[in-house]
């Protein structure tokens, strides 16, 4: 079975790429393994040989999405001076949601479809959100904030809310608004 850290076979790569496109675009429950296998040009047996189960394939899809997001976000943020990096996460988020998240956060979407805490994807989702909170906390420390935990929580809420509202098309520029609120929060935290 192809697992995290393993190099995917060409068939495994096609399966994972196809599953990622379908799961994000149509929803996890709406997409069956028959459709994934057909679109990937493999048999169901190959899909199960490579991933073991649909649940494991969902977890692999989310894990890879998380790895892409982390690598992209950190590379974008590192272009800014340390004092500006917490806010730079919102600039990076604006580009990411435009290119990668037209339907909202893939992790929030998956969490809504997977209420069972025992589903293997739930841990991937939790790990992704904990990582983002920790990353924001580190950036708050780099920005000179004396109480980075509270500000990291605020920034995480703004990130998540902006991503969800962007996917719902509820507000004109939720990421821009979140960035403005984050800037105010950062100013307050620095003044404290």
Secondary structure by P-SEA (a helix, b strand, c coil): cccccccccaaaaaaaaaaaaaaaacccccccaaaaaaaacccaaaaaaacccaaaaaaaaaaaaaaaaaaaaaaaaacccccaaaaaaaaaaaaaaacccccccaaaaaaaacccccccaaaaaaaaaaaaaaaaaaaaaaaccccaaaaaaaaaaaaaaaaaaaaacccccaaaaaaaaaaaaaaaaaac
